[in-house]
Each structure stands twice: as C-alpha cells, then as structure tokens.
Amino acid sequence: MILAQLPRIHFSIFAKSHFSLSSSHFNFINPKPPVSVARTLFSFAAKSNIATVEPIPLPVSDSSDLDDAPVEISLDKLFIPPETDISGDDPSTLTARILKGSNIVLSKYARDAQVVQADYVKSSVKTEDCPADGIPEFALVGRSNVGKSSLLNSLVRRKRLALTSKKPGKTQCINHFRINDNWYLVDLPGYGYASAPHEKKVDWNKFTKDYFLNRSTLVSVFLLVDASIPPKQIDLDYASWLGQNQVPMTMVFTKCDKRKKKKNGGKRPEENIKEFQDLIQGFFETTPPWIMTSSVTNQGRDEILLHMAQLRNYWLKH
Ligand code: GDP
C-alpha cells in the first residue's frame, strides 16, 4: 500500500480544530515571463497561513532501528498540490494522504500512474528541436553518478532503457522517452564530474538552462540528489538556480538504501536530506516536493509515479 505512513519520520503536524489550508488560501507567486502555465500553477506560498497554529506531535515511526532518530516534518514543510483541501483532515487522515518517504500530499489528480509502455523517441541539442506534440513532460537531472539512469530504468521497469542516453553523442543531449504514448520522461545531461576544477559553479550547458526556461510543456524538473553523502555545493547551486528562476522542481533523493555506520562519522540519508533542505529553504517561497528513493530496493518508485501523475493530470486540465 502506497498511502502508508512515512518510515523513520516523525511529524509535527500543526493542527487545531481547523486547518486553514484550502487551495483558495494560497497566494500565487508572480513568476517572471516567459513562463509556462505549469510554472504559475505550481508555485504556492502557504507559510503565512499556518504560522499561528500550534504544533501537535504525531509519532508515526515504524522503525525498529534505535539508531535512527526521527526527522520532523511540520505542516508548512508539506507540498500540498493545487485544489487540495486538507482543512477537514485530522492528523491521522492527513498522514495517510502523504506519500511514503516524502513531504507530498496526494490530490484527487493522482491516478493513471502505471507505466505500461516506454519508448526512446529522440535526442535533441536545442529546445526547439524537442518533440512538438505538446504532451506534458518531466525532466530528470542530477550530478553524474547520482543514479539517474538507474532511476529512469526503475521507473519504466526496463533494465536498459536509459542506456540509450548513455550512448556516445547522446550524453550531452536532451533525451526524450515517451511513456504510455501520452507523456515524456526526459533525461538531461549529468553535471559536475567530481574531478572537475570548476565544480563550484553551475556549469550546465547553456541549452539546459534554455530548456528549463522555455520548454512550455515541462511540468516539473526532478532534481536528483545523492542522499548517501552530505550536500554538495554544486547541487545546492542547481537547486538555487531553479528556485530563483521559479522552475517547478521536485527533489528526488537517491541511494537512500546506503546507510553509513555512525561510528565512522557517516550520516543517515535522512540527516543528509534534512541538511540539504535546511540549506536550500531560502531559495524557495515554499518547500518544494521531495521524495526518498532507492533503485536497489525500488523505494519511492511507485510514489514518484503517483506524484508525476497528479502533476500531469492537473497540468492537462488547466
Ligand atoms: P548516473 O550517472 O546518474 O546515470 O548514475 P547510474 O544510474 O549509472 O549509477 C551510478 C552508480 O550508482 C552505479 O554504480 C549504480 O549501481 C549506483 N546506484 C544507482 N542508484 C543506486 C541506489 O539507489 N542505491 C545504491 N546503493 N547504488 C545506486
């Protein structure tokens, strides 16, 4: 069952006799033009509505690992999709609506998430060369070695589909894969090779920026971040750039199965994730959606697909 409680995560749900979070209460951010419809519709500012309510702790940890201290999520750190009213939910109902291992609340648009068919379509080096059929798409991007190909293969349940974009000449391209004949997964070039001297600056290709800013069918970027290591500056820079340019973004934390031994100074994925979020929160008016994944255990696979489905179905309707 996907709609289960978050493992190893405690909530402090800010609850009172009523929530004040119906979609009508959201303030829209004014994105700078040119922007897609999706960019406008998925930018919310909800913080001000919940600052005054009291926190009620809601323990939901099912962890038997005593080493695992709980991570806290408060209501203002949830991603509440548009047209989603949680005002009638008591804390346990709300918890059941949050996708496992994420801060994402499910909306009525979360349907038709299954991947039945996946086909490589084309590789482009310019936004103008990308498919022009107007169907919605999600772009996967992340540092080289973050686990992007593994995640793509896991999402489509194909062992080698992502190999297509690792072929010579295609690693620096915008690679389109059509899913179920009605939406695209887009594999973008990996950035920031560890040995590169210019690791600190955002060194992605110009065309990638152009794609983010001008691709009108882009529903959301999925920024992959390795949760098995502490935050890297280049990933923070990437998140910052997306935030400042109001490009809708979901953070996908990869390799959540890798648990370093505490005695060696290693941090748990949850701790690295929390640190990453603390570092980027200033770049966003509201907390972006985030989700924990592992291509080894398939953690987060179904949850990502449901999240993509709800974004996509909403986008199609508006
Ligand atoms: P890409 O360069 O971003 O496409 O990364 P790959 O998918 O090729 O993965 C890079 C390395 O990380 C490979 O050795 C993978 O086996 C490993 N890897 C990818 N995803 C995971 C994961 O979820 N858990 C673990 N433990 N290793 C992973």
Residues whose N, C-alpha, C, O or C-beta is under 5 A from the ligand:
A	BS01	GDP	R143 S144 N145 V146 G147 K148 S149 S150 T254 K255 C256 K258 T293 S294 S295 V296
